[in-house]
């Protein structure tokens, strides 16, 4: 029996409430089409504020029990779907780029905080986000064991490998990519899927914002490194894919990369610079 997963790419405006309402509408539509787990794009309820540095942008942050997650929890419970909701989190006096994971009964299963934080033109993220302090958690949603790697994190193979070793079968990769980077994303996520024997779904932002055009083109990669279904285009849309989780165990059996690891040889990787 297959598992139907969905990625929602949408154009965001500066009106956060409007973005949340659009996300709810698109989430409802994905659920009606059979989605069992739905992932939204990076910072799905705000415009891409890290493009520049302004103190007032911190007002966009919410805690995990704030109004955005309350609305998403209502959707999850009403439709019986699990959700991955990446948002700007405020926790005390710290701020994070976080993905809240909501299970099918509307409860928060946990959160993943982006670990690797870039500071490059138009992605001035260290200005706003502390590095994640929750490690690389795996969430057992009953339907599947999943992990999350937000955008930049996917270019650091240690996190994906740790998720695989903890039993993750699917990794959701919410991103905020603009310019001509699609081929790079296809290659790196196919590599991550192959060497770890799991599915990866990339969900990218879409829409024109000041200084950036986010291009969408979300896709899902199989444990063999192949595209599953049809990638989305350049407009708002829903990526809906049926996957067979038994492919994970089959591929890991036939290509036993995890089994043949030699961690005693890799101690250099844990050394500080």
N, C-alpha and C positions, 0 to 999 in steps of 0.2 A: 504493500500500500504506500502510495506516495505522500509526500508532505508538500503543501503549497505555501510558498513564501513570496512576499511582495516587497518591492522597494518603491517609495514614493518620492519623485523629484518634482519640486514646485518652485515657482518664482516667489520670492519674498519681498515685502515692502517694509517701510519703516513703522507701519502700524502693526504692533505685535498681536493684538487681538484679532485683527483681520487674518494674519498668518495662521493663527491657531484655528480659527473657524474654517479656513480652507483645508488645513490638515485634517480636521475632523471629517469634513465632507469627503475628501479623497480616501481617508481611512475607512469610512463607511462603505464607499464604493468597492474598495479592495476586498473588504470582508464579504460583501454581497457576491463578489466574483469567486469566492472560495478561499481567500487567503487565510492562513492559520497563524502565521507570524508576519508582522509588518514592520519594516524598518524605514524611518525617515532620514533625510539628509542631515549633514552636519549643521548645527545651530538652526534647526528647522523653523523655529518660531520667531526669528529675528532677521533683519537684513544683515548683510555681511559687514558688520561694524569694524572688525579687525583690519579693514583696509587702511585705516588711519588711526591716529591716537587722539582721543578726546575723553576727558574725565567724565563727561556726562554719560558715556556709553555704559559705565558701570551700573547705571540705573536700570539697564535691561536685564540684569541678573535676577534670578529667583532661587529660593531654596527648593529642595526636592519635594516639599509638601506645598508648594505654591500653586497659584491658579492654573498654570499650564498643565502641570502633571495631574492636578485634580480633574481637569477636563479630559485628559487622555486616559486616565484610569476609568472614568465613566464610559468612554468608548470601548475600552477593553472588556469591561464587565458586560456591557449591553450586547456586544457582538461575539463574546467568547473568543477573542483573539489576543495573542501576545503582541506587545509593541516594544520597539526600540526607539527611544525618543532622545536625540542628542540636543542639549540645551546649555545655556550659560548659567552655571550653578554658583550660587553664593552660599557658603557654609561658614558662618561666623564672620571672621574678617578675611577669609580666603575665597578665591574665585577659581573655578575650574571649567574646562571644556568637557562636559560630562554626557554620557549616554545613560539615561534611566531605562531599566528593563522592567516592563510591567507584564505580569502573567495574565492568564486568561480569566481569572476571577477579579481582576482589577487591582490586585495587590502589587506593591513594588517588590520585585524579586531581588533587586540590588542595583548597583550602579558601577559603571566603568568610567574612570577619569583619564582623559588623554595623557599619555606619559611623555611623549616627545613633542616639544613645543617649538615651532619654528619662529624665527624673527627675520623675515625677509620682506622686501617691499610688497605692500598690499596684503601681506599676511603677518601683521605686527602682533602676533599672538602672545608673546611673552609679556607684553604690556598689560594684558588682561588675565592670563591664566597661569596658575601655579602648575607645576608638573603633577601628574596623577600620583596619588599615594595609596591606591588600592591594589596595585599590582595588575595581574592579568586574570581576572576571575572568569570562571565558567559558570553559566547559568543553566540549570536543568529545568526546562520548561515543560517536562512531561512529553511533549511532542519531539523534542530534540535537545541535545546539549549544545549550547551556543556560546560563542565569544564575540566580543566587539573590538575592533581596532579602528580608531577614528583617524582618518586621513593620513597625516604624516607618519603615524605609528606603523603603517603597513610597509614602510621602507626599512624597517628595522626587524630582521628575521627572528630575533630572539623572542619577541612577544608572541608571534604566530606559532613558533615551535613550542613555547610553554603552554599555550592554549591547547595545542594538539596533544601534548603529553598528559594534560589534565582531562582529556577525553572529549574535547570539542569536536563536533561533527560539522558544524556550519559556523563560519565567521562572517559577521556583517561588518561592512566597511563603509560607514557614512563619510562622504568627502565634500570638499568645497574647492573644486578644481576649475580653473579657467585657462584660457590660452590653449596651445596645441600640446596637450599632454596625454591624450587618450591612449596612444600606442604604448607609452611608458607604463600607464596603469594596467593595461591588458597584460603586458609582459611580466610585471612584478607580481601581480595577483595570480596569474597562471603559475608562476614559479612557486609562490607560497602554497598554492593548492596542491601542486604535484608533490613537492618534497615533504608535505605534511599529511597528504591523503585526506583532504576534506573539501567541502564546498566553500566558496567565497562569493558573497553577493556585495557588489559595490553599488552604492546609492549616492549619486552626485547631484549637487545643486544645479539649478537651471535658471536662466533669466538674466536680463541685462540690468546691472547696477552700476553706479558711478565708478568708472575706471576699469570695470571687469565685466566680461560676458561669461557666465557659467554655462557650460555646454551640455549638462545632463549626460546622456549616453550611458546610463546605468546598465550593468550586466551581471550575469552569474556565471561562475566558473566551476566545473566539475572537478572531482579528485584526480581525473586524468588530464586536467589542464585545458579542457574544451569548453567553449561557450555553450551554456544550456539555454534553450529558447532563443528569443530574439532580443537584442539590446534595445533599449528605448532610444528615442531620437533627441532632437534639440529643444523640444517643447515640453511643457508640463505633461506628466504622464505617470502611469503605474507599470512597473515591471512585475509581471506575474509569472512564476516559474514553479513547475512541479518537479521535485527532486526525490530520489530514492536513497534513503539513508543506508540501505544495505550495501550501496556502492562504496561507502567509506570503509567498512570492514573488508570487503573484497579487495579493494585497491591496496589497503595496508597489508593484507596477507600476500598479495602478489608482488608488491613492491615494498619490502619490509624496511624502509628507511628508518623508522622510529626504533624498531627492534635492533638494528645493526649499529646504533649510535655507540660512541666510545667517550662518554662524558669525562672519564678520568684523564683523557688527553686534552680536554678543552678548558682546563683551568685558567689558561691565559685570558680567556674571554671574561672571566669574573674579576680580573685585576683592574685596579684603578689606573687611570692615565697618570 
